[in-house]
Amino acid sequence: ERILRLAEMCRKLEAEEEKVLPFYPCSLGEQERQDAEQLLQETPAEPLAQALRDYVAMERFWQRFNKAKLEELALVREKAALGLRNGRLRQLLRRYLQGISVSQEVLSEPNPL
């Protein structure tokens, strides 16, 4: 019951795009997709493969988890890039303001403008 309540709460927080198309389209070709489905239908021989078969229902969870992790990494990289850009813009603004201000210190240095 607790898991179902959590799933309902998470469903409310999903964006409209995630509700309609929760995952990226599959990049497998038609033949590759058929081969994968055929392998999934075969009974596994190894004990580990049999144990993993019990967790096939968790596939949607892992897809969402991996998607969230990828988005988190993308946001971290974007934040770093924006931080660098912000630093450059601050430096340019500082030089510009030094160029238009009049003070004894600024007058003693070459004008950057």
Secondary structure in CASP SS format (residue, H / E / C, confidence):
PFRMAT SS
TARGET T0000
AUTHOR 0000-0000-0000
METHOD secondary structure of the structure
MODEL  1
E C 1.00
R H 1.00
I H 1.00
L H 1.00
R H 1.00
L H 1.00
A H 1.00
E H 1.00
M H 1.00
C H 1.00
R H 1.00
K H 1.00
L H 1.00
E C 1.00
A C 1.00
E H 1.00
E H 1.00
E H 1.00
K H 1.00
V H 1.00
L C 1.00
P C 1.00
F C 1.00
Y C 1.00
P C 1.00
C C 1.00
S C 1.00
L C 1.00
G C 1.00
E H 1.00
Q H 1.00
E H 1.00
R H 1.00
Q H 1.00
D H 1.00
A H 1.00
E H 1.00
Q H 1.00
L H 1.00
L H 1.00
Q H 1.00
E C 1.00
T C 1.00
P C 1.00
A C 1.00
E C 1.00
P H 1.00
L H 1.00
A H 1.00
Q H 1.00
A H 1.00
L H 1.00
R H 1.00
D C 1.00
Y C 1.00
V H 1.00
A H 1.00
M H 1.00
E H 1.00
R H 1.00
F H 1.00
W H 1.00
Q H 1.00
R H 1.00
F H 1.00
N H 1.00
K H 1.00
A H 1.00
K H 1.00
L H 1.00
E H 1.00
E H 1.00
L H 1.00
A H 1.00
L H 1.00
V H 1.00
R H 1.00
E H 1.00
K H 1.00
A H 1.00
A H 1.00
L H 1.00
G H 1.00
L H 1.00
R H 1.00
N H 1.00
G H 1.00
R H 1.00
L H 1.00
R H 1.00
Q H 1.00
L H 1.00
L H 1.00
R H 1.00
R H 1.00
Y H 1.00
L H 1.00
Q H 1.00
G H 1.00
I H 1.00
S C 1.00
V C 1.00
S C 1.00
Q H 1.00
E H 1.00
V H 1.00
L H 1.00
S H 1.00
E C 1.00
P C 1.00
N C 1.00
P C 1.00
L C 1.00
END
